[in-house]
């Protein structure tokens, strides 16, 4: 294989990886948008502008924690068996959102190496973190199968979170009335300090 052919293979691999990352990031942004909408639902339209300001300052992890707290608090005293079961499902989906956020960070902040493509190898994504336990290596080959698996898992998560959003829209504003009042009362206390 000559240099031009080798360069073309690396260029094609780079293009495929870029498209995958674009699809992945846009889909994950849809998830983050649903988290924003759930927070809006919980606080009501009365505080729309205030909520927009707060959301602009929140990280994805903060949004996930807030959504979990708001929904669990709203259904804390429910006697409805189906709502209790739904809450278990909700919490399992939110755990998946948290795990997917870590995957998203790895994919977005990883370093991609295309040099193996000229030998028929997949693109390699290198990602490592330094933590209490030392260096954690999350590097992996990014074959077509791996990229497809990431997108399929993300689409399932989108579908599950979409169903959660739809259910909360159906229940709102009734289930969030007390939670919204408590939140705004706490916000007023902070504001007056």
C-alpha positions as CSV (number, residue, x, y, z in Angstrom):
1,X,0.0,0.0,0.0
2,X,1.4,3.4,-1.0
3,X,1.2,6.6,1.2
4,X,-1.7,8.0,-0.7
5,X,-3.8,4.9,-0.2
6,X,-2.8,4.8,3.5
7,X,-3.7,8.5,3.9
8,X,-7.1,7.8,2.2
9,X,-7.9,5.0,4.7
10,X,-7.1,7.2,7.7
11,X,-9.2,10.0,6.2
12,X,-12.1,7.7,5.7
13,X,-11.8,6.3,9.2
14,X,-11.6,9.9,10.6
15,X,-14.8,10.8,8.6
16,X,-16.7,7.7,9.9
17,X,-15.6,8.4,13.5
18,X,-16.6,12.1,13.2
19,X,-20.0,11.2,12.0
20,X,-20.4,8.7,14.8
21,X,-19.4,11.3,17.4
22,X,-21.8,13.8,15.9
23,X,-24.7,11.4,16.0
24,X,-23.8,10.4,19.5
25,X,-23.4,14.0,20.8
26,X,-26.7,15.1,19.3
27,X,-28.5,12.2,20.8
28,X,-27.0,12.7,24.2
29,X,-28.0,16.4,23.9
30,X,-31.6,15.2,23.4
31,X,-31.3,13.4,26.8
32,X,-30.0,16.6,28.5
33,X,-32.8,18.5,27.0
34,X,-35.3,16.1,28.5
35,X,-33.7,16.6,31.9
36,X,-34.1,20.3,31.5
37,X,-37.8,19.9,30.5
38,X,-38.4,17.7,33.6
39,X,-36.9,20.4,35.8
40,X,-39.1,23.0,34.1
41,X,-42.2,20.7,34.6
42,X,-41.4,20.4,38.3
43,X,-41.1,24.1,38.9
44,X,-43.9,25.2,36.6
45,X,-44.2,27.9,34.0
46,X,-44.4,30.6,36.7
47,X,-40.6,30.2,37.2
48,X,-39.7,29.6,33.5
49,X,-37.1,32.4,33.2
50,X,-35.6,31.7,36.6
51,X,-35.3,28.0,35.7
52,X,-33.5,28.8,32.4
53,X,-30.9,30.8,34.3
54,X,-30.3,28.0,36.8
55,X,-30.2,25.3,34.1
56,X,-27.5,27.3,32.2
57,X,-25.2,27.0,35.2
58,X,-25.8,23.3,35.9
59,X,-23.7,20.4,34.8
60,X,-25.2,17.2,33.5
61,X,-24.5,15.5,36.8
62,X,-26.3,18.3,38.7
63,X,-29.3,18.0,36.4
64,X,-29.5,14.3,36.9
65,X,-29.3,14.7,40.7
66,X,-31.9,17.4,40.6
67,X,-34.3,15.4,38.5
68,X,-33.9,12.4,40.7
69,X,-34.5,14.5,43.8
70,X,-37.5,16.3,42.4
71,X,-39.2,13.2,41.1
72,X,-38.4,11.0,44.1
73,X,-39.6,13.8,46.5
74,X,-42.8,14.4,44.5
75,X,-43.7,10.7,44.7
76,X,-42.3,10.2,48.2
77,X,-45.6,9.6,49.9
78,X,-47.5,8.0,47.1
79,X,-49.8,5.1,48.0
80,X,-50.4,4.3,44.4
81,X,-48.7,0.9,43.7
82,X,-48.2,1.7,40.0
83,X,-46.5,5.0,40.8
84,X,-44.2,3.1,43.3
85,X,-43.3,0.6,40.6
86,X,-42.8,3.4,38.1
87,X,-40.5,5.1,40.5
88,X,-38.2,2.0,40.6
89,X,-38.1,2.1,36.8
90,X,-37.4,5.8,36.8
91,X,-34.4,5.4,39.2
92,X,-33.0,2.6,37.1
93,X,-33.2,4.8,34.0
94,X,-31.5,7.7,35.8
95,X,-28.7,5.4,36.8
96,X,-28.2,4.6,33.1
97,X,-28.2,8.3,32.3
98,X,-25.4,8.8,34.8
99,X,-23.4,5.8,33.4
100,X,-24.0,7.1,29.8
101,X,-22.7,10.5,30.8
102,X,-19.4,8.9,31.7
103,X,-19.3,7.1,28.4
104,X,-20.1,10.3,26.6
105,X,-17.2,12.0,28.4
106,X,-14.8,9.2,27.4
107,X,-15.9,9.3,23.7
108,X,-15.9,13.1,23.5
109,X,-12.6,13.6,25.3
110,X,-10.8,10.5,24.1
111,X,-7.9,10.7,21.7
112,X,-8.5,8.8,18.4
113,X,-5.7,7.0,16.5
114,X,-6.3,6.1,12.9
115,X,-2.9,4.7,12.0
116,X,-3.9,1.1,12.4
117,X,-6.6,1.4,9.7
118,X,-4.0,1.0,7.0
119,X,-3.3,-2.5,8.4
120,X,-7.0,-3.4,8.6
121,X,-7.3,-2.6,12.3
122,X,-10.1,-0.5,13.8
123,X,-9.7,3.1,15.0
124,X,-8.4,3.2,18.6
125,X,-9.9,5.5,21.2
126,X,-7.5,6.3,24.0
127,X,-8.9,7.6,27.3
128,X,-7.3,7.5,30.7
129,X,-8.0,9.2,34.1
130,X,-5.9,9.7,37.1
131,X,-7.8,9.0,40.3
132,X,-7.4,7.7,43.9
133,X,-6.6,4.2,42.5
134,X,-4.1,5.4,40.0
135,X,-4.6,5.6,36.3
136,X,-7.8,4.1,34.9
137,X,-7.5,3.2,31.2
138,X,-10.8,3.2,29.3
139,X,-9.1,2.8,25.9
140,X,-10.9,0.7,23.3
141,X,-11.1,-0.2,19.7
142,X,-13.9,1.7,17.9
143,X,-14.9,-0.8,15.3
144,X,-18.2,-0.5,13.4
145,X,-19.8,-3.0,15.8
146,X,-18.7,-1.0,18.9
147,X,-19.9,2.3,17.4
148,X,-23.3,0.6,16.5
149,X,-23.6,-0.8,20.0
150,X,-23.0,2.6,21.6
151,X,-25.7,4.2,19.4
152,X,-28.2,1.4,20.0
153,X,-27.7,1.6,23.8
154,X,-28.1,5.4,23.6
155,X,-31.3,5.2,21.5
156,X,-32.8,2.8,24.0
157,X,-32.0,5.2,26.8
158,X,-33.5,8.0,24.8
159,X,-36.7,6.0,24.3
160,X,-36.9,5.2,28.1
161,X,-36.3,8.8,29.1
162,X,-38.8,10.0,26.5
163,X,-41.4,7.7,28.1
164,X,-40.5,9.0,31.6
165,X,-40.9,12.6,30.3
166,X,-44.2,11.8,28.8
167,X,-45.5,10.2,32.0
168,X,-44.3,13.2,34.1
169,X,-45.9,15.6,31.7
170,X,-49.2,13.6,32.2
171,X,-48.9,13.8,36.0
172,X,-47.7,17.4,36.1
173,X,-48.3,19.9,37.7
174,X,-50.2,18.0,40.4
175,X,-47.3,15.7,41.6
176,X,-44.8,18.6,41.7
177,X,-46.9,21.2,43.5
178,X,-45.4,20.6,47.0
179,X,-41.9,20.0,45.7
180,X,-42.1,23.3,43.7
181,X,-43.3,25.3,46.7
182,X,-40.6,23.9,48.9
183,X,-37.9,24.6,46.3
184,X,-39.0,28.2,45.7
185,X,-39.3,28.8,49.5
186,X,-35.7,27.6,49.8
187,X,-34.7,29.8,46.9
188,X,-36.4,32.9,48.6
189,X,-34.4,32.1,51.8
190,X,-31.2,32.0,49.9
191,X,-32.1,35.2,48.0
192,X,-32.9,37.1,51.3
193,X,-29.6,36.1,53.0
